[in-house]
């Protein structure tokens, strides 16, 4: 195939491969790398929430958050591999430290919901950039993230609604913790 596009004698093989392989604009590559950082920070936020919930004695919430932290890391890796496969360079950035404490479960799940809304907006901005750049392959790839964010926002909103219904009732929080544990064991992709 290469011989049909380039005269092998006039252009070195490495140059020919780079020209054919590179398909991401720098604008999209940079935007995807920013999203890689956001997904990594999301994993850290969930990890911090898991640790805090575990120290509060809520095994179910901690399990849910640990599983979600792993899921967010997989989202990051999926983006990283996509950038590299499309001829860009997926970059690992310095991350902002997440909070260590959350005050109450209501505050923690409100933080979670707000974080997921922010991630959704960043994904939407990224999709918009792909349309402006006419990068339909990346646009198509990102549709999975759009759908995933709809699910994640919905799940966070649903959990926050339940926490609001429970209020400060310790028995309700105990039952909620057990329900979340079941949610974690039945949903590997939340």
N, C-alpha and C positions, 0 to 999 in steps of 0.2 A: 504494500500500500504506500509506503514512504517513497518508493522510487517513482510512483506516479505523480507525487506532489513536488518532490525536490530531486534535483540531480545530486546523487550521492557524492560525487567527486567534488562538487563546489561548496557544499555545506556540511560541516561535521555532524555526525550522528546526534551528539548531545544537543546541539542547537536545534536540529530538526525535531527531536522529541519535545523539547521545551516549547517550541512554537505550536506544536499540535496539542500538547497536554494542557497548556494554560488556558483556562476558560473563565476564571473569575476576574471581574474588574477589581481594581484596588479599593474602590468604594465599598463593594460588596464584601470583599475579603476583610476589610477593617470592621465593617458592621457585624459580620459573622464572628469575628474574634471578640468583639465587645459582648455579643450574646454568649459566647463561650464563658466569658468571665461572669456574666449574670447567672448562668446556670450553675457554675462552680460556687458562687456566693449563695445561691439558693440551697445547694447541698449543705453548705456550712450553717445556714440559718436553721434548717431542719435538724441538723446534728446538734446545734446548741439547744434547740427546743427539746430534743430527745433527752439530752443530758439533764436539763433542768427538770423535766417531768419525772425522770427516773429518781432524782434526788428528792422529789416531792412524794414518792411512793406510788406513782401512777404508771404501773407496768404496761397497761394497754396503750396509753397515750405515747409512752416512750417507744414501744415497739412500732407503732404507727409512724412516729417521727423518724426512727432509724431507717425503716423501710423507705420512707419518702426521701430521706437523704441519699440513699443508694440510687433511687430512681432519678433524682435530679443530677447525680453524677453521670448516670447513663445518658441523660439528655445532653450533657456537656460533651461526653465522648462521641456521641453520634454527630454532633456539630463539628467537632475537631476532625474526625475522620472524613467528613464531607468536604471540609475546606481542603484538606490534604489531597483527597482524591480528585478534586477539581483543579488542582495545580497551584493552589495557594499554600500558605503556611499557617497552620493552626498554632496559635500562641497561647502560652500559659502565663497568666498575669498575676500580679500581687493582688490578694483579695482583701477586702475590708473585713474587719473582725465583726462577727455578729454579736448581739447582746448576750450576756451571760445569765441574766435573770429576766423574768417577765411579769412579775407582780402577782398575777392571777391567771387562771386558765382562760378566763374571758379576754384578758389583755393579750395573752399569748396567741389565741386563735384570731383575735382582731389583727394583730401584727401579721399573722400568717395570711389572712385574707387580703390585707392591704398589699403585702408583698406579691401575692399572686396576681392582683390587679395590675401592679407595676410591671410584672413580667409579661403579662398579656399585652400591655401597651407597647413594650419594647419589641415584642414579636410582631405586632401590627406595624410598627415603624419600620421594621426590617422588611416585612412583606411589601410595604409601600416603596421602599428603596429598590427592591428587585423589579418592581413594575417600572419605575423611573429609568432604571438601567436596562430594561428589556431583557432581564436575566430570568427567563421562564423556567429553566431547569431548577434554579435555586428557589424560585417562587413555588414550584410544584413540591419540592422537598419540604419547604416550610409549612405546607398545609397540614402536615402531621402535627407540628407544634401548635398551630392555630386550634386544631381539634383538641389537643391535649390540654391547652390552657382553658378552654371552655369547661372541660371536665374538672380541672383542678380548681378553678374559681367556684364552680358549682359545689364541689365537695367541701371546700373551705367555708362557703356561705352556709351550707347545710349544717356543718358541725358548729359554726358560730351561732346559728339559730337555736340549736339544741342546748348549747351552753347558756344562752340567754334565757331559755325556758327553765333550765335547772336553777339558775341563780346561784346562791351560796349554799344550797342544800347539800350537805355532805353525803347523804344516802344517794341522792341523784347523781353526784359526781362519781361515786363508787360504781353505780350501774352504768354510767356513761363510759367510764374507763373499761369496764368489761365489754361493752358494746364496741368500742373502738378496737379492742383486742380482736374481736371476731371479724371486724371489718378488715383488719390487717391480714388475717389468715385466709380470708376468702378472696381478697383483691390483691394480686401481685402487681398489677398495673393500675394505679389509681388516677 
